[in-house]
C-alpha cells in the first residue's frame, strides 16, 4: 500500500545473512553496558543513551542529503564521529543529535526544538520548499543508537510485521486525495504535506547475567507521529496533525518532540540483536530459492557440456595416441588440425593483456573481500568497512595486475613494455575515475551528502598514483623478467587458413549467444542485488560465482583458433546483458525522477558493467587457457 522500503543499509545488513545467530562477538566489537544514573560500577558502563543521525535517502532519488540539509533540530556543540573511506564513498554522514536520554528513565513528549518559518522570507521559504520536496520524494531518516539502527516496525499483509531501518520525514496527500507512502487514514486534506515531528522510541534491553547493574541494548524501535501541539512553546503532543498546505502563506512553527520508554527483553541476546530486522525483511526465503536455482542451472549446464566434451576428447586423444604408421601420424584432423596455430598471439594483444591484468586485480579483490566478510572480520556495525577493505585491496593489488599483464604481453610477443605498464596503471582505473568524477560533479551541484569532499578525492588520487602505480610497475618488472609462458606445442610461422564457417559458429554470434548462459544463471539473483543497491533491500552475499567457469565451454575452440579474444568477450558479454537488464530495471521497477538522479543511475551502472566485464572476461579467458593448454599437452604432435 505504498509503504516505505528498507533504508540504504545494504552494506550494514549484508552480513545478517552470514551470521551464526548464536552468542559470539564479531571481531573488533565489544558490547556496551548501560546502567541507571549513579550506578556505574565498571569502566564500560554508561548511563546515557545517545542517538546519532545519518544522511537521509529515498527510493525515488539517487541523491542522499545530510540531516542538517532539511533544517531539523541539530546540535553544534559536539564533534561528529570520524568517517572512514567507505562511509564517505557511500555518502554516510553520521553526526550527533539533540535526542538524548538516560537509561531506564521514561520520557514523555519532551521538546527538542521549535523551528519558525515565514514564507515571506526567501531563506525560510527555501527551507520549507526543500522540506516539502523531501516529503514528496519520501526521504527517510536513519537514526542510530548503540551502533544499531532505530527501526520503524509496522504491520504488512498476512499479519507479518516489517521492521524498516529508517522512517519518513513526512508524507503527502495529492490533489486528488490519494495518500502517498506513509500517510494513513487520519491524513485526509488534499494537496497537503504532513510533518512527522514526534517520535515514540521504545528501547529493548537485556540484563547481563552475573552483572546486576549492567544491561545491553538489543533493539530500538520507534513510531513516527504528527502533532500540531496545542502550544508549540509548551508541547503537549495533542491536537491534530502538523500539516503544511501548498497554498499556505505566512508564519509557521513546527515543534519537534519525542517520548522514550524502556522494555526488558529476556529473549533477545546482544550477539543476535540484528535478527529481528532480518527476519522481517521481504524476499529472504526467495533469495535462498534463487541461489539454489542458479546452482542447479550451473551444475546441469556444466555437467551436460562436460559430458559431451569429455566423450569427444577421450575418443580423439585415444585415436591420436594409438596411431602406429607414419602415414597415420602425418594425417591431421580434429584438435590436432590447429595445433600449430592454437597458441598464436592474438590481435591487439596489448589491450587483451591490460584487460587481463585489471581483471585479475578485480577478481582477487572481490575474492579476498568476500572471504573476510564471510569470516566476520568486516563488522556490520563498523559502517563502511566493506568498501574501505575493497578499495585498500584494489590499491595493494597493483602488483598482480602488473605481473599478469606483463607476463601475457610478453607471451604474446609484445615488446612495448612501457606502454603496457602505463595502460595497466591508467586505462581501466582512469575510465572508472573519470566516470566517478563526473558523477561527483553532479552530486556537488545538487548539494548531496554523497559528493566526495575535495580532500578525499585528493587522498584517492594519492593512493592511486603513489601506491597502486608503483606496485603495478613492480609487478610488471617481475612479469617481464620471467621467461614467456611455455606452450605445449610450437606455433607455425604461416597461419592456417580458417575455412568458411556457418553463421552460428562465427565469433560475434558465438559471443552474443555464449553470454546468455552465465547471465541466465544470475538473472534471478541480479534482481535482488539491484534491489539492494537502488531500493535499499537486503543484499545476500551467498552468490554462486561458479557460473563463470561454464562460459568458456561455449567458445567454439575447435572451430576457430583465434580463441583468446573470443573466450574473454564471450564471458565478458554477460556485462552487456547486465547493462540491458539494468536499463529495463530502471524503467520498469524504479520510481526515480529527475535528470540528475537518472544520470547518476546510469553513470554508476556503467561503472558496475565495466567492472563486471573485466571480472567475467578474465575468468573466461583463464578457464579457456587452462583448458587449451591441458588438451594439447596430452596430444602427441611431431
TORKE-340953 format. One record per residue (C-alpha): residue in one letter; x, z, y. Coordinates in steps of 0.1 Angstrom, whole numbers, plus 2048, in hexadecimal, padded with zeros to 3 digits. Layout:
N
NODE   balo    xx    zz    yy
NODE      A     X     Z     Y
...
//
This chain:
638
NODE   balo    xx    zz    yy
NODE      X   800   800   800
NODE      X   81D   7F9   818
NODE      X   82F   819   811
NODE      X   854   81A   81B
NODE      X   86F   813   803
NODE      X   88E   827   7FA
NODE      X   8A9   829   814
NODE      X   8CA   816   815
NODE      X   8D9   831   7FF
NODE      X   8E2   819   7E4
NODE      X   907   822   7E5
NODE      X   8FD   847   7E5
NODE      X   8E4   843   7C8
NODE      X   8FA   82A   7B3
NODE      X   907   846   79D
NODE      X   8E6   856   796
NODE      X   8E2   83D   779
NODE      X   904   847   76C
NODE      X   900   86C   76C
NODE      X   901   883   74E
NODE      X   8E5   898   75C
NODE      X   8F4   8B8   74F
NODE      X   909   8D2   761
NODE      X   92A   8C3   76A
NODE      X   936   8BF   78E
NODE      X   942   89E   79A
NODE      X   967   89D   7A1
NODE      X   96F   8A7   7C4
NODE      X   94F   8B9   7CB
NODE      X   947   8DE   7CC
NODE      X   925   8EE   7D1
NODE      X   91D   901   7F0
NODE      X   90B   923   7EC
NODE      X   8F2   92E   806
NODE      X   8E8   952   80E
NODE      X   8D1   964   826
NODE      X   8E0   96E   847
NODE      X   8F6   98D   845
NODE      X   8FB   98A   81F
NODE      X   918   972   81E
NODE      X   930   981   805
NODE      X   946   964   7FB
NODE      X   95A   94B   80E
NODE      X   945   92D   803
NODE      X   923   93E   80B
NODE      X   912   933   82B
NODE      X   8F1   93F   83B
NODE      X   8EA   920   850
NODE      X   8DA   900   844
NODE      X   8E3   8E2   85A
NODE      X   8D3   8C0   859
NODE      X   8E8   8A2   861
NODE      X   8D8   881   86B
NODE      X   8E4   85E   860
NODE      X   8DD   83C   86E
NODE      X   8BA   82D   86C
NODE      X   8B3   80D   85A
NODE      X   895   7F7   850
NODE      X   88B   7DF   834
NODE      X   87F   7C7   84F
NODE      X   8A0   7C5   861
NODE      X   8C5   7C4   857
NODE      X   8CF   7D7   876
NODE      X   8D4   7FC   872
NODE      X   8D5   812   892
NODE      X   8E4   834   899
NODE      X   8CD   852   89B
NODE      X   8D2   856   8C1
NODE      X   8C8   832   8C8
NODE      X   8A3   83C   8C5
NODE      X   8A7   858   8DE
NODE      X   89F   873   8C4
NODE      X   8A9   898   8C8
NODE      X   8CE   899   8C6
NODE      X   8EA   8B3   8CA
NODE      X   90A   8AB   8DC
NODE      X   91C   8CC   8D9
NODE      X   928   8C7   8B5
NODE      X   941   8AE   8A8
NODE      X   934   894   891
NODE      X   943   892   86E
NODE      X   960   87A   869
NODE      X   956   859   857
NODE      X   96A   847   83D
NODE      X   970   821   83C
NODE      X   953   81C   823
NODE      X   93A   82E   83A
NODE      X   945   819   858
NODE      X   941   7F9   844
NODE      X   91E   803   839
NODE      X   914   80D   85C
NODE      X   90F   832   854
NODE      X   911   849   872
NODE      X   90C   86D   868
NODE      X   909   886   884
NODE      X   8FD   8AA   889
NODE      X   8D9   8B0   894
NODE      X   8C7   8CD   8A5
NODE      X   8B3   8D3   885
NODE      X   8C2   8F4   879
NODE      X   8B4   912   867
NODE      X   8BF   930   854
NODE      X   8BD   933   82E
NODE      X   89C   940   821
NODE      X   88F   945   844
NODE      X   86D   935   849
NODE      X   868   920   869
NODE      X   846   916   877
NODE      X   843   8FA   891
NODE      X   864   900   8A1
NODE      X   86A   8EA   8C0
NODE      X   889   8D4   8C0
NODE      X   886   8C2   8E1
NODE      X   86E   8B0   8F7
NODE      X   873   88C   902
NODE      X   863   881   922
NODE      X   85D   85D   92B
NODE      X   850   84B   949
NODE      X   847   826   943
NODE      X   84C   81F   968
NODE      X   872   826   963
NODE      X   885   809   953
NODE      X   89B   820   93E
NODE      X   87E   834   930
NODE      X   86A   814   929
NODE      X   888   806   916
NODE      X   88A   826   901
NODE      X   865   824   8F9
NODE      X   866   7FF   8F1
NODE      X   883   805   8D9
NODE      X   871   821   8C8
NODE      X   852   80B   8C4
NODE      X   868   7F0   8B6
NODE      X   876   808   89C
NODE      X   853   813   892
NODE      X   847   7EF   890
NODE      X   865   7E6   879
NODE      X   860   806   865
NODE      X   883   815   86C
NODE      X   88B   833   856
NODE      X   89C   855   85D
NODE      X   8B7   860   845
NODE      X   8BD   886   846
NODE      X   8D7   899   832
NODE      X   8D9   8BE   829
NODE      X   8F5   8CC   813
NODE      X   901   8A8   80D
NODE      X   8E0   89D   7FD
NODE      X   8C4   888   80D
NODE      X   8A4   898   81A
NODE      X   889   885   808
NODE      X   865   87C   80F
NODE      X   851   87F   7EF
NODE      X   82E   870   7EE
NODE      X   815   865   7D3
NODE      X   814   840   7C8
NODE      X   800   82E   7AE
NODE      X   7F9   83D   78B
NODE      X   7FE   860   798
NODE      X   823   85B   79C
NODE      X   837   86C   7B8
NODE      X   851   858   7CA
NODE      X   86D   869   7DD
NODE      X   87B   854   7F9
NODE      X   89E   85E   807
NODE      X   891   856   829
NODE      X   872   858   83F
NODE      X   863   843   85A
NODE      X   866   84A   87F
NODE      X   842   841   883
NODE      X   828   826   87B
NODE      X   813   80C   88B
NODE      X   7EE   801   889
NODE      X   7EA   7DC   891
NODE      X   7D2   7CD   8AA
NODE      X   7BB   7C4   88C
NODE      X   7BB   7E9   882
NODE      X   7D1   7E5   864
NODE      X   7E8   802   85E
NODE      X   80D   7F9   857
NODE      X   824   80C   840
NODE      X   820   832   843
NODE      X   801   832   858
NODE      X   7E5   845   845
NODE      X   7C0   848   84A
NODE      X   7C4   861   868
NODE      X   7D4   845   87D
NODE      X   7B8   82E   886
NODE      X   7BD   822   8AA
NODE      X   7C5   7FD   8AD
NODE      X   7E5   7F0   8BC
NODE      X   7F4   813   8BC
NODE      X   814   823   8B2
NODE      X   815   846   8A2
NODE      X   835   85A   8A5
NODE      X   83F   872   889
NODE      X   84C   88D   89F
NODE      X   848   8AA   887
NODE      X   857   8B0   864
NODE      X   84E   8CA   84A
NODE      X   86E   8D1   837
NODE      X   86E   8E2   815
NODE      X   88F   8EE   807
NODE      X   892   8F4   7E2
NODE      X   8AE   90C   7D7
NODE      X   8BB   919   7B6
NODE      X   8C9   93C   7B3
NODE      X   8EB   93B   7A3
NODE      X   8EF   951   784
NODE      X   904   970   787
NODE      X   906   96B   7AD
NODE      X   8EA   980   7BD
NODE      X   8F0   974   7E0
NODE      X   8F8   950   7D9
NODE      X   8DF   933   7D7
NODE      X   8E4   90D   7D6
NODE      X   8CD   8F3   7E5
NODE      X   8BF   8DC   7CA
NODE      X   8A6   8C7   7DE
NODE      X   89B   8C1   802
NODE      X   879   8B2   807
NODE      X   866   8AB   827
NODE      X   845   89C   833
NODE      X   843   88A   855
NODE      X   825   892   86B
NODE      X   819   888   88E
NODE      X   80D   8A3   8A6
NODE      X   804   89F   8CB
NODE      X   806   8C4   8CF
NODE      X   7ED   8D7   8E5
NODE      X   80A   8E1   8FC
NODE      X   82A   8CD   8FA
NODE      X   83E   8E8   90B
NODE      X   832   901   8F0
NODE      X   82C   8EC   8D1
NODE      X   811   8F9   8B9
NODE      X   810   8DC   8A0
NODE      X   7EB   8D6   8A8
NODE      X   7D6   8BB   8B7
NODE      X   7D4   897   8AE
NODE      X   7F1   880   8A5
NODE      X   80B   876   8BE
NODE      X   802   853   8C7
NODE      X   810   838   8DE
NODE      X   7F9   81B   8E7
NODE      X   808   7FA   8F0
NODE      X   7F4   7FA   911
NODE      X   7FF   81D   91B
NODE      X   80E   821   93D
NODE      X   819   841   94E
NODE      X   82B   861   943
NODE      X   82E   86B   91E
NODE      X   83D   889   90E
NODE      X   846   88B   8E9
NODE      X   84D   8AD   8DA
NODE      X   862   8AE   8BB
NODE      X   85D   8CC   8A3
NODE      X   864   8D6   87F
NODE      X   85A   8F0   865
NODE      X   86E   8FD   848
NODE      X   866   910   829
NODE      X   87B   919   80A
NODE      X   871   917   7E6
NODE      X   885   925   7C9
NODE      X   888   90C   7AC
NODE      X   894   918   78A
NODE      X   892   8F6   779
NODE      X   8AA   8E1   78E
NODE      X   8CF   8E8   78C
NODE      X   8E8   8DF   7A6
NODE      X   8FA   8C6   790
NODE      X   8DA   8B2   78A
NODE      X   8CA   8B6   7AC
NODE      X   8C9   890   7B1
NODE      X   8B3   88A   793
NODE      X   892   88E   7A3
NODE      X   89A   872   7BB
NODE      X   8A5   85A   79F
NODE      X   887   862   789
NODE      X   86F   859   7A5
NODE      X   880   838   7AC
NODE      X   86D   818   7A2
NODE      X   87B   800   789
NODE      X   894   818   778
NODE      X   887   811   755
NODE      X   883   7EC   75D
NODE      X   8A8   7EA   766
NODE      X   8B1   7F6   744
NODE      X   89B   7DC   735
NODE      X   8AA   7C1   74A
NODE      X   8CD   7CC   740
NODE      X   8C4   7CB   71B
NODE      X   8B4   7A9   721
NODE      X   8D4   79B   731
NODE      X   8E9   7AA   715
NODE      X   8D3   79A   6FA
NODE      X   8D5   778   70C
NODE      X   8FB   77B   70E
NODE      X   8FF   784   6EA
NODE      X   8E7   769   6DE
NODE      X   8F7   74D   6F2
NODE      X   91A   758   6EC
NODE      X   914   75C   6C6
NODE      X   902   73B   6C3
NODE      X   91D   727   6D6
NODE      X   939   73A   6C5
NODE      X   92C   732   6A2
NODE      X   92B   70D   6AB
NODE      X   94D   70D   6BA
NODE      X   95D   721   69D
NODE      X   94F   70A   683
NODE      X   95B   6EC   695
NODE      X   97D   6FB   69C
NODE      X   982   707   679
NODE      X   97A   6E5   66B
NODE      X   990   6D2   683
NODE      X   9AE   6E9   681
NODE      X   9AD   6EA   65B
NODE      X   9AD   6C4   65B
NODE      X   9CA   6C2   673
NODE      X   9DF   6DB   65F
NODE      X   9D8   6CB   63D
NODE      X   9E5   6A8   646
NODE      X   A00   69E   62E
NODE      X   A09   67A   635
NODE      X   A1B   66E   654
NODE      X   9FF   655   65B
NODE      X   9E6   671   65B
NODE      X   9FB   687   672
NODE      X   9FF   66B   68B
NODE      X   9DA   666   68D
NODE      X   9CB   679   6AB
NODE      X   9A7   683   6AE
NODE      X   991   6A0   6BA
NODE      X   9A4   6BC   6CB
NODE      X   9C6   6AC   6C3
NODE      X   9BC   68D   6D6
NODE      X   9C3   69E   6F8
NODE      X   9DF   6B5   6EE
NODE      X   9F8   6A3   705
NODE      X   9E1   6A6   723
NODE      X   9CE   6C7   71F
NODE      X   9E8   6DB   733
NODE      X   9EE   6C0   74D
NODE      X   9EF   6D0   770
NODE      X   9CD   6CD   781
NODE      X   9C6   6BB   7A1
NODE      X   9C7   6D3   7C0
NODE      X   9DB   6EC   7AB
NODE      X   9E4   6FE   7CB
NODE      X   9C0   706   7D4
NODE      X   9B7   710   7B0
NODE      X   9D5   728   7AD
NODE      X   9CB   738   7CE
NODE      X   9A7   73D   7C2
NODE      X   9B4   74C   7A1
NODE      X   9CA   764   7B4
NODE      X   9AD   770   7CB
NODE      X   995   771   7AD
NODE      X   9AD   787   799
NODE      X   9B0   79E   7B7
NODE      X   98A   7A1   7B9
NODE      X   986   7A5   793
NODE      X   99E   7C2   791
NODE      X   990   7D2   7B0
NODE      X   96C   7D1   7A2
NODE      X   977   7DD   77F
NODE      X   98B   7FB   78C
NODE      X   970   804   7A5
NODE      X   955   804   78B
NODE      X   96B   817   773
NODE      X   971   833   78B
NODE      X   94C   833   795
NODE      X   941   837   771
NODE      X   959   854   76C
NODE      X   94A   865   78B
NODE      X   96A   865   7A0
NODE      X   957   853   7BC
NODE      X   93E   86F   7C5
NODE      X   91B   864   7D1
NODE      X   91C   881   7E9
NODE      X   93C   873   7F8
NODE      X   92B   857   80C
NODE      X   93F   837   80F
NODE      X   957   840   7F3
NODE      X   94E   821   7DE
NODE      X   954   808   7FA
NODE      X   973   81B   805
NODE      X   981   819   7E2
NODE      X   979   7F4   7DF
NODE      X   98A   7EB   800
NODE      X   9A9   800   7F9
NODE      X   9AC   7F1   7D6
NODE      X   9A9   7CE   7E4
NODE      X   9C5   7D5   7FD
NODE      X   9DC   7E3   7E2
NODE      X   9D4   7C7   7C9
NODE      X   9E6   7AD   7DE
NODE      X   A03   7AE   7C4
NODE      X   9EF   7A1   7A6
NODE      X   9DE   787   7BD
NODE      X   A00   779   7C8
NODE      X   A0E   77B   7A5
NODE      X   9F1   768   794
NODE      X   9F0   74D   7B0
NODE      X   A16   748   7AF
NODE      X   A18   747   789
NODE      X   9FD   72E   784
NODE      X   A08   719   7A2
NODE      X   A2B   717   793
NODE      X   A1C   70E   771
NODE      X   A09   6F2   782
NODE      X   A2A   6E4   78E
NODE      X   A26   6EF   7B2
NODE      X   A44   6F4   7C9
NODE      X   A35   6FE   7EB
NODE      X   A37   723   7E3
NODE      X   A35   72E   808
NODE      X   A14   71B   80D
NODE      X   A06   72A   7EC
NODE      X   A0E   74D   7F7
NODE      X   A00   749   81A
NODE      X   9E0   73A   80C
NODE      X   9DC   756   7F3
NODE      X   9E0   76F   80F
NODE      X   9C9   75F   829
NODE      X   9B2   745   81B
NODE      X   996   758   809
NODE      X   99B   779   81B
NODE      X   99B   765   83C
NODE      X   97A   755   834
NODE      X   96A   776   82C
NODE      X   979   787   84B
NODE      X   96E   76A   862
NODE      X   94A   76D   854
NODE      X   94B   792   857
NODE      X   958   790   87B
NODE      X   93C   779   886
NODE      X   923   791   876
NODE      X   933   7AE   888
NODE      X   930   79C   8AA
NODE      X   90B   798   8A3
NODE      X   908   7BD   89B
NODE      X   91C   7C6   8BA
NODE      X   904   7B1   8CF
NODE      X   8E6   7C2   8BF
NODE      X   8F4   7E5   8C4
NODE      X   8F2   7ED   89F
NODE      X   903   80A   88F
NODE      X   910   7F2   874
NODE      X   927   7E2   88E
NODE      X   94B   7EB   885
NODE      X   95E   7FC   8A1
NODE      X   97B   7E9   8B0
NODE      X   993   804   8A3
NODE      X   987   800   87F
NODE      X   989   7DA   882
NODE      X   9AE   7DE   88C
NODE      X   9B3   7F6   86F
NODE      X   9A6   7DD   856
NODE      X   9BC   7C2   865
NODE      X   9D9   7D9   862
NODE      X   9D1   7E0   83D
NODE      X   9CF   7BB   837
NODE      X   9EE   7B0   84A
NODE      X   A05   7CE   845
NODE      X   9FD   7D7   821
NODE      X   9E9   7BC   80E
NODE      X   9FE   79E   81B
NODE      X   A20   7AE   813
NODE      X   A14   7B8   7F0
NODE      X   A08   794   7EA
NODE      X   A2A   788   7F3
NODE      X   A3A   7A0   7DB
NODE      X   A23   795   7BF
NODE      X   A2A   770   7C7
NODE      X   A4F   777   7C6
NODE      X   A4D   784   7A3
NODE      X   A35   768   799
NODE      X   A4C   74C   7A5
NODE      X   A6A   75E   796
NODE      X   A5C   75D   773
NODE      X   A5D   73D   75F
NODE      X   A3E   728   75E
NODE      X   A24   72F   744
NODE      X   A2F   720   723
NODE      X   A14   70B   713
NODE      X   A11   705   6ED
NODE      X   A13   6DF   6F1
NODE      X   A26   6C7   706
NODE      X   A16   6B2   721
NODE      X   A1A   68C   720
NODE      X   A28   67B   73E
NODE      X   A0D   661   73F
NODE      X   9EA   66F   740
NODE      X   9D1   663   726
NODE      X   9B4   64F   733
NODE      X   993   662   730
NODE      X   978   64D   720
NODE      X   956   647   731
NODE      X   941   665   72E
NODE      X   91B   669   72C
NODE      X   90A   679   74A
NODE      X   906   69C   73D
NODE      X   92A   69F   732
NODE      X   939   696   754
NODE      X   948   6B1   76A
NODE      X   92D   6B6   784
NODE      X   90F   6B8   76C
NODE      X   923   6CE   755
NODE      X   92C   6E6   771
NODE      X   908   6E7   77E
NODE      X   8F9   6ED   75C
NODE      X   914   705   751
NODE      X   90D   71D   76D
NODE      X   8E9   721   761
NODE      X   8F3   735   743
NODE      X   905   752   754
NODE      X   8EB   752   770
NODE      X   8CF   755   757
NODE      X   8E0   774   749
NODE      X   8E0   786   76A
NODE      X   8C1   777   779
NODE      X   8AB   796   774
NODE      X   8C6   7AF   77D
NODE      X   8CE   79B   79C
NODE      X   8AB   7A3   7A9
NODE      X   8B3   7C8   7A8
NODE      X   8D5   7C4   7B8
NODE      X   8C6   7B2   7D6
NODE      X   8AA   7CC   7D8
NODE      X   8C5   7E6   7DA
NODE      X   8D7   7D5   7F6
NODE      X   8BA   7C8   80B
NODE      X   89C   7DD   801
NODE      X   8B0   7FD   7FB
NODE      X   8A6   802   7D7
NODE      X   8BC   814   7BD
NODE      X   8D9   800   7B1
NODE      X   8E4   802   78D
NODE      X   908   7FC   784
NODE      X   901   7F8   760
NODE      X   905   7D2   763
NODE      X   911   7BC   746
NODE      X   92E   7A7   752
NODE      X   935   798   730
NODE      X   91F   77A   738
NODE      X   93C   76B   74B
NODE      X   94F   766   72B
NODE      X   935   74F   71C
NODE      X   936   737   739
NODE      X   957   727   72E
NODE      X   946   71B   70E
NODE      X   932   702   723
NODE      X   950   6F1   732
NODE      X   952   6D4   71A
NODE      X   977   6D6   714
NODE      X   978   6BD   6F7
NODE      X   96A   6A2   70E
NODE      X   981   6A6   72D
NODE      X   9A4   6B4   72F
NODE      X   99F   6BB   755
NODE      X   992   6DD   74A
NODE      X   9A3   6F4   763
NODE      X   98D   6ED   781
NODE      X   96F   6E7   76B
NODE      X   972   709   75B
NODE      X   976   71A   77D
NODE      X   959   708   78D
NODE      X   941   70B   76F
NODE      X   943   730   770
NODE      X   946   731   796
NODE      X   926   71C   79A
NODE      X   913   73B   791
NODE      X   919   745   7B5
NODE      X   906   726   7C1
NODE      X   8E8   731   7AC
NODE      X   8EC   754   7BB
NODE      X   8EC   745   7DE
NODE      X   8CC   730   7D6
NODE      X   8BB   74F   7C8
NODE      X   8C5   764   7E7
NODE      X   8B4   74A   7FD
NODE      X   895   74B   7E7
NODE      X   896   771   7E8
NODE      X   898   771   80E
NODE      X   879   75C   813
NODE      X   864   76A   7F6
NODE      X   86D   78F   7F3
NODE      X   87A   79B   815
NODE      X   868   7A2   835
NODE      X   887   79E   84C
NODE      X   87F   792   86E
NODE      X   894   787   88C
NODE      X   8AF   76E   890
NODE      X   8CC   787   890
NODE      X   8C0   797   86F
NODE      X   8BC   775   85F
NODE      X   8DF   76A   869
NODE      X   8ED   78B   85C
NODE      X   8DB   787   83B
NODE      X   8E9   765   834
NODE      X   90B   76E   842
NODE      X   90F   78B   82A
NODE      X   900   777   80E
NODE      X   91B   75C   813
NODE      X   936   777   810
NODE      X   927   783   7EF
NODE      X   924   760   7E2
NODE      X   948   758   7E9
NODE      X   954   778   7D8
NODE      X   93D   771   7BB
NODE      X   94B   74D   7B9
NODE      X   96F   759   7B7
NODE      X   966   775   79F
NODE      X   953   75F   786
NODE      X   969   741   789
NODE      X   988   755   782
NODE      X   979   764   762
NODE      X   96D   742   757
NODE      X   990   733   75C
NODE      X   9A3   74E   74A
NODE      X   98A   74D   72D
NODE      X   98F   727   72A
NODE      X   9B5   72A   72E
NODE      X   9B7   743   712
NODE      X   9A0   72E   6FC
NODE      X   9B3   70E   701
NODE      X   9D5   71F   6FC
NODE      X   9C8   72F   6DC
NODE      X   9BA   70F   6CE
NODE      X   9DA   6FA   6D4
NODE      X   9F1   715   6C8
NODE      X   9E3   711   6A5
NODE      X   9E1   6EB   6A4
NODE      X   A00   6D9   695
NODE      X   A0C   6BF   6AE
NODE      X   A2C   6AB   6A8
//
